[in-house]
Structures are given as structure tokens and as C-alpha cells.
């Protein structure tokens, strides 16, 4: 395994870091079982008009199609830690947290817990974008942890990043379409005309391996037209030693789960500060 000094140096230079086989096969299998449960849960929430269904988003390229078992084809599940003890525990996995602490410090708040699904044949792509364009954290220095729960290959549309693009600063503005536009065609473009995509690389990962990336790095993915799904658990972490600067429509204060440090507190509430 790469030593901590080299991990940090590579991350600061390139804006991303790959750690192979950080999560055990047993943990991956447990997550895969939960994904199947999530599909059933989504169907139940839809049928009952449960407000929690907002966290379960259908794949837009298969909006009117269900899986063979009648459950919806999903693209994303938000707030996974609230819906699953398995994904709640994964957010604080010791091997994962150790790497993030090395990158941004010992005190960590959990900003996001999400499951991204690239269903076989239907998975939509994402244009190149920067996450920090939408996130109310200043300075924009969060680390996203992308855990491969299936083998992520070039065929089923693994992540693509532009190494070093985190050094460009925040190129995307607040009125940029949220979260990177979804695309169904084969070409994945950038949301800004002046972004040079020539240095982009694909990042294949074996199941259980993790891509750590800076919230300013340009990243995206192609549509998945292969017969193999590509599911990813995503967590984003940040240091509490920042300013909380919500954008229009975002809450003036927000409570975040403490993932590590902070004298073992469970939560921390951040209030809005002016820019």
C-alpha cells in the first residue's frame, strides 16, 4: 500500500487517488444485497406515495420500464445512511476514514451519502463538472469517496477525471445546471465551453476498490450500454474548519454527522456565514 506521504502528495498534485481492494469482498456482497433491497423499498415508497420516495430516483433512460421483478430501475439513492444500517456503517469504515483523514485532517464531517447506479443497457452519463459548484463549503475542499460495488470498467462506464483540474479553481458558476447534466448519447462533454478535455483519463476499479477525488476536479462518465451494471457508493467528507456559505434556496444552517474526530461528537450544526 502507498505510504501516507505519497498518498497525500499524489492527491494534492493530481486531485485524485486510487486505493485498490480497500473494502473486503464480504462488505461488497453485503452492499450488493442492500441494493436489491433498495429497489424493493423504492417500489413500496412509490406505491404508498411515501415522501421518502424522493430519495429514490428512477433512471431517466428507463423511466417507464421496470426490472423483471417489477421494481423500478434506479439511477440514484440519496441519504443512504438514513435508509440502511449497512451504508451507515460503511460511511465510517476505518480503512476509508484513515485515508480521508490523511488528505484533509483528523476531524471529518459527512456531507453526502449517495448510491449511484449505472443500470445495464440504460445507465445515463454525466457531463464533466465540478461538485463544489453546488456545495456550500468554503474553501471548496471536500473529498468524495467513490467505492466500486461492481467491477467498474471502460465497458460499463467507469469514472473519468481530468488530472490536475482541481488546480483550475472553481470554473463553474452557480447558475450551471445542477450536478452535471445527464446524457444518453455516447459523447460526454463539459458544462463549460472553455474546459479542455484532452487530458481526461478513465479510472477502472475492481469491486472493493476506491477512487478518492477532490471536489474541484472535473469528472464525468459515459452512458452504460453494456449488459453489466456499475454501482457505486459515494460519500463526501469535509473538515469542520470551513465557512458554511449556502447558495440561494439552501438552508441557513445544517447539521452534519461527525464521521471522525471532534471529541467523538455525533453531530455538528453549521450556520451560514457571509461570503
N, C-alpha and C positions, 0 to 999 in steps of 0.2 A: 504494500500500500504506500502511496506517495506520502512523504512526511509533511507535517503541518506547514512548515515554512514554504515548501514548494507548492502546496495546495494554494496557500494564500497568494503567493507570487503569481501563479498562473491565473488565478481568478482575477486579480487586480489588473493584469495585463490583457487578458483575453475576454473577461466578462462572463466566463462560464467555467464549469469544472465537471468532469465525469468521474464518478466513483462506481466501479464495477462490483456487482454482486453484494451490495451493502445490506440488502434485505433478504432474509432467508427464504428458501422455496416454500417452507411451511407458512410463513407470513403472507407470501404472494398468493398461495392457494386459498387462504382464509379470506383475503381481499376479493378474490375472484368469486367466491361463494356469496359474499356480500353484494357484489354487483348484480348477481342473479336475483337476490332478494330485493334490491333497489327497483328492478323492473316490475316486480310484483307489487311493491309498495306504491310505485308511480301509478299503476293501474287502479289500485284501491283508492288512492287520493283523487284521481280523476273521476272515478265513478261516484264518489261521495262529495264531490265539489269541495274537498278539504283545502283550506287556504295554504296548507303546506305543499300543495302540488306546484306552487310557484318555484320551488327549488328543483323541480324535475322537468327539464326541458327536452322536448322531443327533437329529434334530428329533422331539420327543415327539409332535407332532401328526401325524407321518408315520412312526411307529415301525416299522410293518410294511410300509412302501412303499419301493421303490427307484426311482431315476431310470430313464429309458429305457435307459441303458447298463448297468443292473444294479448300479450303485454306490449306496451309501446316501445318503439325503437328510440332510445335516448341518445342525446348528444352531450348532456351535462347534468350533473347533480351538484348543487351548491350546498354549503353548510353541512358537509358530510359528517363532521364530528358530532352534530346535533342529531343526526339520523342513525348513527351507527357507533356502537362501542368499539368496533374493530378499527374504524377510521379515526376515532378519537384517540385511541392508544397509538396509532401509527404517527399521529402528529407530534408525539413526544418520544418517538423511538430513539433510544440512547445513541446509536451509531449515526443516525441522521442529525440529531441535535449537536453532537460533538463537532461535526463538520461545519454546520452553520455558525456555531459559536466561534470557531476559528476564523471565519470570514468576516463577521460583523460584531463580535463581542459576546460576553457571557450572559447578558440579560436579553431575553428574547420574548417578543410578543407575537402571537399568531394573528396574522392579518386575514388569511383566507384558507379555507379548506374546501377543496373542489375535486370532483371527479370528472375528467374529460374523457368522453368515449368517441372513438372513431369506428362506428359500426362497419362491418364488412359490406362492400359494394356501395354504401350510401354516405360514408363519413365526409362531411364538408371540410374544406380547407380554410385556413385563416391567412389573410394578407399580413405582410410584415408590419409589426407595430411595436411600440414600447409600452409596457404595462404602467409605468409611472405617469403616463399622460392622464390616467384616470384615477390614480390613487392619491389620497390627501396626506402624503407624508413628505416632509421637507427636513433635511435633504432627501432626494429620491434615491435612497439606498436600501432597498429591500432585496432579499434573496428568495427566489422561487425555487422550490424543490419539486422536480418532476420525476416521479417514481414510475418506472415501467412495470406494469402489471401483466403485460404480454410482451413478447419479443417485439420491439419497435424497429422496423426495418425500412429500407427505402421503398419497398413494395407497398407496405401498409401505411406509409406516410409518417415517418418519424419527424421529430422536430428539426427545423432548420434555423440556424443562427448566423449572424454576421459578426465574426470575432472582432473584438475591439470597439464595436459600435457603441458600447456604454460610455466611451470617452467622448462621443459626439455631443453629449449633453442632451437636454430634452428638446428634440426636434419637433415632436408632435404637439399640437396645441389643444386646448380644452374642447374646442368645437370639432375635433376629429371624431369620426364615428366610433362609438364605444367598443372597446375590446378587440379591435381588428375585424374588418368585415369578413363575413363568411363567403366563401366562393365554392361553386360547384364545378367550374371548369378546371382545366389542367394547369393553367398559368396562375401562379401566386405572385402578386405584385406588392409594392409597398404603398402605404396610405399617402405618402408624400412623393411628389414628382422628383425631388432632388436627392432621394436616397439611392446610393449606388449599391446594387445588389450583386455586383460581380464577385465579391469575396465571400458570399454565403457558402456555408457548409451544411451537410446533412449529419445528424447525430443519431446513428442507430444505437440501440441499447438492448441488452438481453434482459429478460424479466428479472426483476430484483435489483437492477442497476439504476443509478440516479443521475440525472442532469441537474446541477445547481446553476442558476443563472441570475445575473444582475437585473434589476427591474428597469434599467435603461437600455438593455441590449435589444437590438432589433431581432425579432424572431417571428416565425410563422410555420405553416405546414401546408402540404398539398392535400387535396381530397384523397380519400381512401376508396379506390375502386377495386381493391383486391378482395379475395374471399376470406381474409383474416382480419379480425377486429384488432384495434390498437387502443387499449385502455390505459389511462394514466391518472394516478393520484397526484394532485397538485396542492402544495402548501406554500404559503408565502409568510416570511418572518421579517421582523424589523426590530431595531433597537428602540427602547423607550426614550432614548436621549435624542429626541427629534422634536419638531413642531408639528402639531396636527392642524392642517390647513384645508378644511373641507371646501370642495367646489360647490357651485350652485346646485341646490337640491339635495346635498348631502347633509347628514345630521351635524349639529353644532358640537356635539360630544358623542363619544362612542366608547364602549367598554370592550377591551380585548382580553383574551385568555393569555395568561402568562405561560409560555412554553418552557422557560428555563430562567433561573436566577431570580432576582428581585426578592430575595429573602423568602423564597417559596410562597409568595402570594399567589392566589388563584387567578385574580383578575386585576386589571388596571384601567381606570377611566381617563381618557384624554379629552381635554376641552379645546375648542377652536382657538387658534391664535391668528392674528392678522399677519398678512404677508409682509 
